[in-house]
Amino acid sequence: MNYVIDQGWAFYWGTSMWTAAQISEACEIADRLGLV
């Protein structure tokens, strides 16, 4: 997804339909993988 944002095809991740738990898990995974 970062590639899509970096290319200017999107401005941000769409997470409005995600639960708080899903957002938290995504943040933890991205941090662990060094994506943020």
PyMOL commands that place a pseudoatom at each C-alpha (Angstrom):
pseudoatom trace, name=CA, resn=MET, resi=1, chain=A, elem=C, hetatm=0, pos=[0.000, 0.000, 0.000]
pseudoatom trace, name=CA, resn=ASN, resi=2, chain=A, elem=C, hetatm=0, pos=[2.852, 2.397, 0.683]
pseudoatom trace, name=CA, resn=TYR, resi=3, chain=A, elem=C, hetatm=0, pos=[3.873, 2.001, -2.959]
pseudoatom trace, name=CA, resn=VAL, resi=4, chain=A, elem=C, hetatm=0, pos=[0.447, 3.240, -4.065]
pseudoatom trace, name=CA, resn=ILE, resi=5, chain=A, elem=C, hetatm=0, pos=[0.720, 6.250, -1.755]
pseudoatom trace, name=CA, resn=ASP, resi=6, chain=A, elem=C, hetatm=0, pos=[4.332, 6.950, -2.756]
pseudoatom trace, name=CA, resn=GLN, resi=7, chain=A, elem=C, hetatm=0, pos=[3.303, 6.945, -6.420]
pseudoatom trace, name=CA, resn=GLY, resi=8, chain=A, elem=C, hetatm=0, pos=[0.623, 9.548, -5.692]
pseudoatom trace, name=CA, resn=TRP, resi=9, chain=A, elem=C, hetatm=0, pos=[-2.216, 7.196, -6.654]
pseudoatom trace, name=CA, resn=ALA, resi=10, chain=A, elem=C, hetatm=0, pos=[-3.738, 7.557, -3.163]
pseudoatom trace, name=CA, resn=PHE, resi=11, chain=A, elem=C, hetatm=0, pos=[-3.237, 9.986, -0.308]
pseudoatom trace, name=CA, resn=TYR, resi=12, chain=A, elem=C, hetatm=0, pos=[-3.785, 7.675, 2.675]
pseudoatom trace, name=CA, resn=TRP, resi=13, chain=A, elem=C, hetatm=0, pos=[-4.924, 4.236, 3.792]
pseudoatom trace, name=CA, resn=GLY, resi=14, chain=A, elem=C, hetatm=0, pos=[-8.688, 3.854, 4.014]
pseudoatom trace, name=CA, resn=THR, resi=15, chain=A, elem=C, hetatm=0, pos=[-9.420, 2.449, 7.450]
pseudoatom trace, name=CA, resn=SER, resi=16, chain=A, elem=C, hetatm=0, pos=[-12.825, 3.923, 8.246]
pseudoatom trace, name=CA, resn=MET, resi=17, chain=A, elem=C, hetatm=0, pos=[-14.468, 0.499, 8.243]
pseudoatom trace, name=CA, resn=TRP, resi=18, chain=A, elem=C, hetatm=0, pos=[-11.775, -1.095, 10.435]
pseudoatom trace, name=CA, resn=THR, resi=19, chain=A, elem=C, hetatm=0, pos=[-12.318, -1.784, 14.111]
pseudoatom trace, name=CA, resn=ALA, resi=20, chain=A, elem=C, hetatm=0, pos=[-9.970, -0.277, 16.687]
pseudoatom trace, name=CA, resn=ALA, resi=21, chain=A, elem=C, hetatm=0, pos=[-8.426, -3.723, 17.147]
pseudoatom trace, name=CA, resn=GLN, resi=22, chain=A, elem=C, hetatm=0, pos=[-7.730, -4.055, 13.414]
pseudoatom trace, name=CA, resn=ILE, resi=23, chain=A, elem=C, hetatm=0, pos=[-6.097, -0.626, 13.262]
pseudoatom trace, name=CA, resn=SER, resi=24, chain=A, elem=C, hetatm=0, pos=[-3.979, -1.438, 16.307]
pseudoatom trace, name=CA, resn=GLU, resi=25, chain=A, elem=C, hetatm=0, pos=[-2.899, -4.752, 14.805]
pseudoatom trace, name=CA, resn=ALA, resi=26, chain=A, elem=C, hetatm=0, pos=[-2.030, -3.114, 11.480]
pseudoatom trace, name=CA, resn=CYS, resi=27, chain=A, elem=C, hetatm=0, pos=[0.062, -0.477, 13.286]
pseudoatom trace, name=CA, resn=GLU, resi=28, chain=A, elem=C, hetatm=0, pos=[1.910, -3.138, 15.268]
pseudoatom trace, name=CA, resn=ILE, resi=29, chain=A, elem=C, hetatm=0, pos=[2.656, -5.172, 12.132]
pseudoatom trace, name=CA, resn=ALA, resi=30, chain=A, elem=C, hetatm=0, pos=[3.790, -2.116, 10.167]
pseudoatom trace, name=CA, resn=ASP, resi=31, chain=A, elem=C, hetatm=0, pos=[6.058, -1.085, 13.051]
pseudoatom trace, name=CA, resn=ARG, resi=32, chain=A, elem=C, hetatm=0, pos=[7.502, -4.596, 13.381]
pseudoatom trace, name=CA, resn=LEU, resi=33, chain=A, elem=C, hetatm=0, pos=[8.236, -4.729, 9.639]
pseudoatom trace, name=CA, resn=GLY, resi=34, chain=A, elem=C, hetatm=0, pos=[9.761, -1.243, 9.630]
pseudoatom trace, name=CA, resn=LEU, resi=35, chain=A, elem=C, hetatm=0, pos=[7.091, 0.191, 7.337]
pseudoatom trace, name=CA, resn=VAL, resi=36, chain=A, elem=C, hetatm=0, pos=[6.408, 3.289, 9.456]
for i in range(1, 36): cmd.bond("trace and resi %d" % i, "trace and resi %d" % (i + 1))
show_as sticks, trace
zoom trace
